[in-house]
Amino acid sequence: MALSTRLIPLLLSGFLLSTLAIAENMVVRYNAPAAAEDQRSNYPLTLLEAALQRSGVAFSLEPTEEWLFQNRAMTEIARGQLLDVIWTMTSDDRESMLRPIRIPLFKGLIGWRLPLVEQTSEQALADVDSLSDLQNLVAGQGHDWPDTGILLHNGLPVEGVASYSLLFRMLAQRRFDYFPRSILEIWDEAEYHADSGIIVSPYLAIYYPAAVYFFVSHQNDALYNAIESGLEAMIADGSFDQLFFEWHREAIVQATLDQRTIIPLVNPLLPEQTPLERSELWFNPDR
């Protein structure tokens, strides 16, 4: 049966709109977790999804087929291959290589670090009252993590390790003295590795100003604008803080920062453009 001449334009219009919607759907590829037990991606992914939703852009999130080391992941983003976004601690080099959305995802709390230790070695940190005391102990860190450079800059010995999972095995074997972790990461990690004798030291905390941002390619204006506009909208209406504290209030309270010796460090990697003047972006333990 022949189609009505009135119906044909309507069908074509619907087809074109459907095609346009498909074409405008933004596929956002991110780095898959390093291991099955690695929970570090959960909050950034939730925040990324919320920001993209607030931006009004049609999108879908897709993990890479396998986890990529940070340096490799950033190289692939710069090339426009394999993935489109990464969340990582900022530095001048990283802000040169990729385009940062300068809103700290963890409100700077990533710079508050507690030590994981093997339980029979716990007492080694009990007498640490200063940076010079801490310089007598060896930290474990990912070999390509910005934290490694920060610790080294402050005169702290570091054992660089290629694998996230291997860090915990080496700590359990006392191949180094402590593994400083953000208070946002440490509790799940300590619970998961408790059978290996790994615990959270109750004696001290390390602090340095730090920001974890979303990074995209310098050429990917559409993704940059979508993430930035979405995050700023969430900050303006309070939903950013609401989401942050929903995820992290318990960890903040559990850290008992007021009962620990605080070892402040200099962060030589913090770029001059870091928006430290925007107090609404940063966690303040005094508040």
Secondary structure, 3 states (H helix, E strand, C coil): CCCCCCHHHHHHHHHHHHHHHHHHCEEEEECCCCCCCCCCCHHHHHHHHHHHHHHCCCEEEEECCCCCCHHHHHHHHHHCCCCCEEEEECCHHHHHHCEEECCCCCCCHHHEEEEEEEHHHHHHHCCCCCHHHHCCCCEEEECCCHHHHHHHHCCCCEEEECCHHHHHHHHHCCCCCEEEEECCCHHHHHHHCHHHCEEECCCEEEECCCCEEEEECCCCHHHHHHHHHHHHHHHHHCHHHHHHHHHHHHHHHHCCHHHCEEEECCCCCCCCCCCCCCHHHCCCCCC
